[in-house]
Amino acid sequence: MRSVCSPNWGYGTELKVLSANNEEHEAERVTGELIAHHFVNKTQYKDYAILYRGNHQSRVFEKFLMQTASRTKFLVVRRFSLVLKIKDLLAYLRVLTNPDDDSAFLRIVNTPKREIGPATLKKLGEWAMTRNKSMFYRQL
């Protein structure tokens, strides 16, 4: 089975960056923005997703979602394959924003399969280290 991540509707709303004092404040702001967007744009909750940095954050987001939209069903997806795909997507975004992020590059270099083996990756790493460059730089 092959997965393709591509936009279906063209350009959408620009991303919004929020700052918060702690995890609870962050969850409160994100869920508030989500619910406000839902009511203003008359969308369905199934059209939204919250991607968070770690599993430890799920509980605080669930808490605020249940408090603010108690009549709505929220699906908490924890399927392992989906988590891996999300981590791959985030690694691609990390490389796009920071081409020097070798750990993100190593995660995506074979996603999808490109048959780049350990020996090639070792040589690439050695090349990058001796030249003080990122592994991604060598691929450009």
N, C-alpha and C positions, 0 to 999 in steps of 0.2 A: 504494500500500500504506500503510495507516495502522497505527501502533503505539500501543498503549495500555499504560501501565505501571500496573498495579493489583494489590493483594494478592489472593492466592488462598486463603490460609488464616487470615485474620484476624490477630490480634496474635500475635507470636512472642516470641522471647527479646529482652530489652532489649539495646541496643547497649552495648558495653564499650569504654571508652577506655583505651588503653595508652600508657605513656610509654616512650621508648627513648633511649639515648645516641647512636645513630647508625643509619644505614640497615641495616647488618648486624644489629644488635641488634633493630631493629624487625621485620625479616623473620623473624628467629629466634622472636621472641615471637608474631607473628601466625600463623606456620605451626604453632608449638607449640599455640596455642589452638585452631586449626582441627583439628589431628589429635586433640587431647584431646576436643574436642566430638564429633568423628566416632566415637571409640571409646565414649564414655560414652552417647551417644544412639543408637548403632547406625545411623547414617545412611550414605548413599553419598557419595563424594567429588563426584559430579556435582551434588549439591545445594548446593555452595559456590562462591563467587566471591570473588576478592580484587581490589578496586578500588584502584589506587594512583595517586599524584599525577602521576607522569610516566613516560614509557617507560624512562628510565634506571634505574628501580627494578625492572623486570621480571627482569633477570638475577639480582639478589641473591635475589629471592623464588623463582625457579626453582631456584637453587642449594640453598636450604634445603629446599624441597619434595622435591627429588630425594634429598637426604641422609637425610631423616627418613621418607620413605615410598617407598622405592625400588621396591616392587612395584606401585605405583599409577601409572596413566597420568594425566598432567596435560595439559590442553589449554590452550595459550597462544593466546588469540584476539587477533588484531591487525587484524581487518577494519575498514577505514576507516569504513564506515557504522555499525558497532557502537561504535567509538570516539566518533563524533559523538553518538550517542544517549546514551552514558555521560556525555559532557561536558555535554549538555543537561540530563540528570537532575541532575548535580552543580550546575549553574547554578541549577536550581529549588531545590535544597536550600540553596544559598548565599543566595538571595533570602529563603527562609523563615527562615533564621537571622539574616540581616542585610539588612533591607529597604533599607538605604542603599548596597548594592553595585550601583552603576550598570552596571558591566561585565557582571555576571551578568544583570541585568535586560535589557540590550541583546541578550544572547544568546538569551533566552527570549521576548522580547516578540512574536516572530513564530513561535514554536514551540509548538504547530502553527500553520500559516499563519493569520494574522489580517488580512492585507493592510494592515498599518500601514507606510506608505511613509517614505522618507527625509525628506520635508518635515515630516511629522507628528513624527517622531523629533527633528528639528532644533528644532522649536518646543517640544517637550517638554523637551529639554535646556536650551534658553534659559530657559524658565519655571523649571525646577529651579535653574539656576545663579543667577538673579536673586533667588531667595527662599531660597537656601542650603538647599534640600531635595533629597531624592533623586528620581530620575525615577519610581520606584515609588510614592513618597508621593503624587504627583499623580494616580496611577491609582486610589487608594483611594476 
